[in-house]
């Protein structure tokens, strides 16, 4: 059984899945206050579904790109809970979640884009559910230029509408909502790399620790 978590955007959300499918989910649009709301939300979900923490085999958490604070809240909670339960915690990309939501059958090409502000997009291409290359951060128009050379693809992610506008219309944007915790759980269940999750930043954080050290 896998618990999926997302606090990378406006939502605070969690989902439980097993090999037969979705057991239950809670999704709340809160904007801020993820640190205060996440633990109670998970507890409420587990009480509603009758699932005890001891039945969890793995935890999946959306590790970014997304809100700096929200991502760190989710990753820290997942790591702490996994350590307590002695099970793996797995970080999954918000772009991978968007691609899976847009193409659940994993039979198409998806350009997943996160709105990184400053007229930039963090983006990645997925073909049949597999990432092609690393996540990139580029100006919207530069990503649009890359997309104009592609055939038959789906746009997904929080930056999909902005990219569709840059392309001049004619493309439907799918999966533009915050990451689905069910997809986070499914991606975590399939993961082979069980290293503890770390934040996936769209760009180096502006905040620095004493001595000019970039936060992990």
Order of alpha helices (4+ residues) and beta strands (2+ residues): beta-beta-beta-alpha-beta-alpha-beta-alpha-beta-beta-beta-alpha-beta-alpha-beta-alpha-beta-beta
